[in-house]
Amino acid sequence: MGEIIFYSENNAKGRALGSLNDYPGQAFNFLRGGPVANDEARSLKLVNVREGCLIQLFDHPRGSLTADWCQIEVLKSRPEYVVPSFELKFEDEFVRVAFFHKNGLDGRVSRVEVD
């Protein structure tokens, strides 16, 4: 099973804020608790996260698409992979990251969903 680790600074630097596994069907509203404090995460590290895993991060605690959000799709698993910011749109052989901008997501994440 893979692990998703959240960090307080970009490029998976600063404090490790918490983590969750890559098991599908998870959803956490950080205002109600969960593995990460509300409005702190700025980046993450994927550790052996399974191919096909879909991670969605939201500014809105209920996952509304009217605020900033980011979707990370794991295309190929690897021992470690850093997503340096939630405000980037890019693709390589390991991940496809899409960012939907309103006013910024880094340091404002209030919800995560894993499928």
N, C-alpha and C positions, 0 to 999 in steps of 0.2 A: 504494500500500500504506500502511496506517495504522500508527501507532506507539503503544504503551502504555508510559508513563513512570512509574516508581515513585518515591515521595518518602519521606523520613525523618520528616516531620511531617504532620499532618492538613492538609487544604485544599491539597494539592500545594505545600507550603512546605518549607523546609529543603533538605537536599541531594537532588539527583537521584541515585538509587541505581543506576539502570540501566534498560534498556528492551528491548522486544522488538516485533516486528512483529505484525500481526493475522492472519498466515497460519494457517489452520485446521490442527488435528492436532498442536499443540505441547503438550508437558508437561515441566515442569522441577521437579525435586526440589532445592531450594536447599541442602540438606545436602550434596549432591554437586556443588555449583557451579551455574553457570547465570548468567543475566543480572543477578541481584539477590542480595545477601547474605542469609543466613538470619536470620529474626526481626528485621528492621529496617523493612520497608515499613509505612506507616500510611495512605497514600492514593495515588491515581494520576491521571494526566492522559491522556485519549484524544485523539490527534491524527489527524484524518481516518480514524478507525477505521470499517471497513465496517459497513453495516447488516446485522443478523443475527449479528454476532460475539457469541460467548458466552465470557465470561471467568470462570473459577472459581478462587478463592483459598482455600487450606486451611491450617489450623494444623498438620495432620498431613502429614509429608513424602511419604506415599504416597497422600494424598487420601482418607483415611478420613472418613466422615461422622459418626463418633462424637465428633469434636472440632469446634471452630468452623470455619465455612466461609461463603463469600460467593459469590454468583453475580451477575454483571453482564451483562445482555443489552442490546446496542446496538440501539435501535429506529429511530434515524435518525442518519446520520452528520453531523458538523459539524466545522469546522476545529479547535476545541479544546473539551474538556469535562472538568471536574474532578469526580471522585468523591472527596468530602472525607474519607470514612472508610469502612472496610470493615465497620463495626458499625452500619450504617443500613439501613433497609428503606424504599424510596421508589420512585416512578415518576413520570416526566414524559414529554414528547414525545420525548426523546432516549434515555433509558435506563430499564431496570427493574432495581432492585437488591434482592436478597433476602439477608438475613443470618440465619444459623442459629447461635444463641448457646449456648455452654457456659460459657466463662470469659473470653472476649475474643479478638479477632483482630488489632486494630491493633498493629503492632510484633511480631507473632508469625507472620507468613506464612512457611510453609516449602515451599509448592508452588503453582504456577500451571499451569492448563490453558487452552488457547485453542482454540475450535472455531468 
